Amino acid sequence: MNGPEHQGSPVSPRARVLPWPGRSRRAKAAERKEAAVHDALHLLRNGLCAVCRERDESATRWLSYFIVENHTEEGTCARVQAAAGLCPAHTRRLLGDASASWLMPQVLDLALTGGTRILGEPGSRPARCPCCVAGGEAAQRALDTLLRAFGRQQVREALEGGAVCLPHTTLLTTRVPWTDGLHLAETASALLEAGGRETAWSAGMDADAPVRAALLDRLAPLVVEAEHQQRLSVTSRWKADVATDACPLCLAEHRETRRLLTWAATTTDRGHPAREESALCERHLHDLTAIGGPNVEAVLADNRDQRSARLLRFRRLLGEGRKGRADAGSHLLSVPRCRACAEERTAVRRQAALLSAQLHDPAHAREYEQTHGICLRHALEWRGGLPAPVHEVLTARLALLRWEIDEALRKQDWHTRHEHKGAEMSVGQRAPTLLDGRVYAGLPAPGEQADVRTEDVPKNPHLISRRP
């Protein structure tokens, strides 16, 4: 693919000056070093965080190029198909673009084709979202640029002053010479201990966080409703969940995460989260901050302390000789157990177990036949074979979805302009609940076209319907 994210260096607009053939090796090396410093300073001068920003801008370029040109290019289509579509965040970006009405059926066609193929191949798993891949490659290039220029004082001072977020500073710390890594870890620890740093520094930039915040806000009344139904009976709650026009596993996954984060953010009495319960990944730190509450700062402080402790352990290992230095990097980069991620997995597992148990009752199995059913993503992740009613309902829903997508694509042709265009033309908005319910955080598709462009949400979060 010859998209813009692959054309030249993404970190500097200046044209590279090729060395004259007659120059010495030393002159050429000096010129390359100077070019690396120029590129690094160009990255760092635009504020927090140079690496996150390159990642997000590259993903935006990929999406833009995908929309206007290469959504029909064979290699790109193969990658989208292998990934069974785009990730939830980038699907939301497409849904909010002006092209959504005509482009989404084409993307869904690829996602459905790829997902059903993977479902029919036991042991197969979807590939990574190609837009995320483009962003990840850009982030790696930015890191490499900073590493090449790390010896220059201006670059070091910027990094030690917090110009790069903590997660990416941590990566840099493990890839520079150990003496430099020790000093960079010390300055990162000092910034953590000083406090007052925004979440964008401690958890990295997250362009999708405002959209997730609006979706999690819509889940709040469903948390209360689930509690009411469960007081009546477990079956009452299960019936209410499967009656929702969305995947019941996605609903449980996001609802229980909302419940946990609300509890962590608002509980200040003796039942508030213990230190070992408050560890959160970067994504969930952003979500906790968006929910807000009297306990947020305490939870953020606990997470800062835990990250500071890992940096301290890293520094101690560096001082223990060659053996300690060999283990230091892997220790620092080890991912701590996120309490909210664990809650998501538990909620899905328990909801799937409840679904299987309820389907042993023929009456409940017949009721399930009339519901939305689980999404394709959860079918791909199901442990063991799908229960017969689950498989049958999913097969039926996907067959109808295939017809709607084909019909929407057919009616995009100029020669069908005389035909009536009905509900099938809104398939692009409705299909995500069946292909990957995470797109709407386990909620039904909005009743009318919603603008979920990331950049618009902070200005007007009501762009996303809050109808439960």
PyMOL commands that set and color helices and strands:
alter all, ss='L'
color gray80, all
select helices_A, chain A and resi 4-6+25-44+50-68+70-72+74-82+88-95+100-119+130-148+153-160+166-175+178-194+199-202+209-232+234-243+248-266+275-277+282-291+296-318+321-333+339-358+362-368+376-381+388-410+414-416+423-430+432-435+437-440+454-456+461-463
alter helices_A, ss='H'
color red, helices_A
deselect
rebuild
show_as cartoon
